[in-house]
Amino acid sequence: MSPLSLRGESRWRLRAALISVALTVCAVAAPVLAPRGDAPAPPPAVAEQVSAPHHPAAAGDRSVPPARRAVSRPWVRSVLVVSIDGLNPDAITALGPSQAPHLHRLIAEGAATLNARTEFESTQTLPNHTGMVTGRPVSTDIGGHGVTFNEDNGGTVRATAGEKVRSAFSAVHRAGGRTALFASKPKFDFLDRSWPTAIDKYRMEPDNKRLTRLVLRDLRRQRRTFRFVHFSAPDTAGHASSYMSADYLEAVRKTDHRLGRLMGAIDETRRLRRHLLLVVTSDHGGLGTSHADATRRYNYTMPFFVWGRGIEGADLYDLNPQYADPGASRPDYAGAQPIRNGMVANLVTQLLSLKAVPGSRFNTAQDVRVFD
């Protein structure tokens, strides 16, 4: 065979090899690029998240291997977060299934724990709710949101932190989703003012009964990607009559009933039953008439539940060995971490298959497993 023929044959073999490699790459990439069944078209933000350590103190330490990635589900199109202000988990136990059937349903059917933690620095309402929606701790020394005050100061999170601060509302809005914030304390005006374009609907209604009706109407009539709901009644009763008092337990019982109405709407509405997941947690616990001391166990301990289609009853710590049940302790941000209410923001983005909230520090690996 002539040298020219050999060169031609070599070119043919090289071309065949390149085609084979290209076909292999396409086959590997196909599951990632293919449409996701009955899920809506993924927004631009849906890309694989580069995992970072999930505790603030080590947020930049790439030497720590990421925990296993949690699995979301392609049919999740909406997340409803309910924060029950001042919910001491002992109240859930004291009331039992007969008086708090819906909270106990969350324990029986959801991914649940009664031993989650607040922000390390604070057991106050506004700092912890700011942490929930931003995924940040309080202290600006470790990239926190800086909200140490507990009343609306007329400013914004950005002004307080001294830098641009994104939230779960921002992440969903930027991806083309619709959002809403329903609150029952005027201090939540601070959060609405901080993300005025990212929060599509904001209602502040102190009457928790009326607030429930507003949320129910929105659930049934509107298609939203992310809703955040705040119920204040237990905290109000705790300050007035002391946490764990008869009046406080009655407020928790009524809040359980209101939560049950929301869960009933989810059960009864096919669209919600098939595509919405519910997250329920709190900003702090309480005992006596105060919850200000962040070193007290009954203040920094609160529940954390995730419930909906595809989730079976399981302990959150059993599902997530990368997080450590803190027992009675109050872990800071170094070392093994407990489940915290500050993980809400990136649990929302994780369940919706979005990237973690930029600048967040909690659950940046988006590895909180809720599906067994």
LINCORMO-V585322 format. One record per helix or strand of 2 or more residues. SS is the DSSP state (~ for helix, > for strand). FROM is the first residue (numbers start at 1). TO is the last residue. If there is no record, write none. Layout:
ss:from:to
SS:FROM:TO
SS:FROM:TO
//
This chain:
ss:from:to
~:3:33
~:56:58
>:78:84
~:89:99
~:101:109
>:111:117
~:125:134
~:140:142
~:157:161
~:168:174
>:179:183
~:186:194
>:201:204
~:208:221
>:226:231
~:233:241
~:246:268
~:270:275
>:276:281
>:287:288
~:297:300
>:301:308
>:314:315
~:316:319
~:341:351
//
